[in-house]
Amino acid sequence: MPLSAQEHLDILVRHIELVREACLLLGKRLMAQGRQEFGRILIARGFEHDVSKFSGIEWDYLHAGPDVPKEQLELAIRQHVRTNSHHPEYWGGFANMPEIAVA
C-alpha cells in the first residue's frame, strides 16, 4: 500500500528532527570545548538538513513504499546525494569531505 502524503511528511520531519537534535547536542558539546564557531555552524546545518526532500523529484520519489518506481527512486537518490553536502557523493568520496560535513 502506498504511503499517504501525511505518512511521507511525518517520516521526513521525524528524520530531520532527529538530525537537528543530534547536531544541536554535538554542536553544544563542541562549543563547550572551545570550538564555538564550528559548533554554531554544525547547529545551523542541522536546521537545514534534507530540506531538498520537500520538493521536486525528492518529494515525489524519495520515500519508502511499493508505489515508488525503482528507476525514479534511483534518480531521486542520485539527485539528493549529489546536491546535499552531508553526503560523500557530493564531495567525490568520504576522504574529500570537510570536517563539518562529516560531523
N, C-alpha and C positions, 0 to 999 in steps of 0.2 A: 504494500500500500504506500503511495507517495506521501511524503511529508507535507503537511499543510504549511502555508506561509507563516502561520503563528509558531509552529514547531521549529521551522527553519530559523526564524528570528530568535526564538528562545535559546536554541543551541548556540547560535552565533554570539549572542550577547553574553551568555554564560562563559564561553571561551574567552572572549575579550575581557570580561570582568576578572577571570582567574589570572590572566596575563598581567592585567593592570595591578592587581593586588600583589603579585609576585614582584613586579618592577618597583612598586612602592616600598615593599619590605626590604628588598635588596638595596634600592636607592638610599633609603634612610640609613641602613647599616653602613653603606659606603660613605655617606656624608658624616656619620659619627666617627668614621676612621680618618677623616680629613680630606676625603675626596668629594668636596661639596659640588663642584661643577659636574663631575661625572655622574654623581648620584642624582642630581637635579635633571640632567639630560635623560638619564635612564627612566626616571619617573615620567617625564614628558612623553617619551617614546611609548611607554605603557598606555598612555591615553590615546595614542594614535594607532596602536596595533590593530592590524587587519581591517581598517576602515574601508579598504578597497572591496571587501567582501559584501558590502551593502549595495553594490551596483553592478551593472553590466553582466558580462559572462560569468563573473564570480558569483553574483547573486543567483543567476539563472541555473547554474550547474554545480557549484562547489558546495555540495551537501550530500549527505547520505540518502540513499533510497533507490529502489529499483527503477524509478522513473527517470533516472539520470543516464542518458546515453553515454556509453564508455568513451567515445571519441570526444564529445563535448566536455565531459569531466576532465579528460586529459588536457584539453586546450585550456580549460579554466585553471587547472593546477599549474600548467606552464605559465600562463599569464600571471598568476599570483606570485609564484616563486621568483620570477624574473623581474618583477616590479616592486617587490617589498624587501627592503634591505635587511630584514631579520632572517632571511633565508640564504644559505650558502650559494645557491644558484645565481643569486643577484650579483655576487662578487666573483663568480667563476670558481668557487670552491671554498671550503672552510678555511684553508690556510691563508686566504686573501682577505678574510673578514676582519674588520677593525674590532677592537675590544668591546666597544659599545654595542655592536651588533650581536656579538657572542653573548654578552650579558643579557 
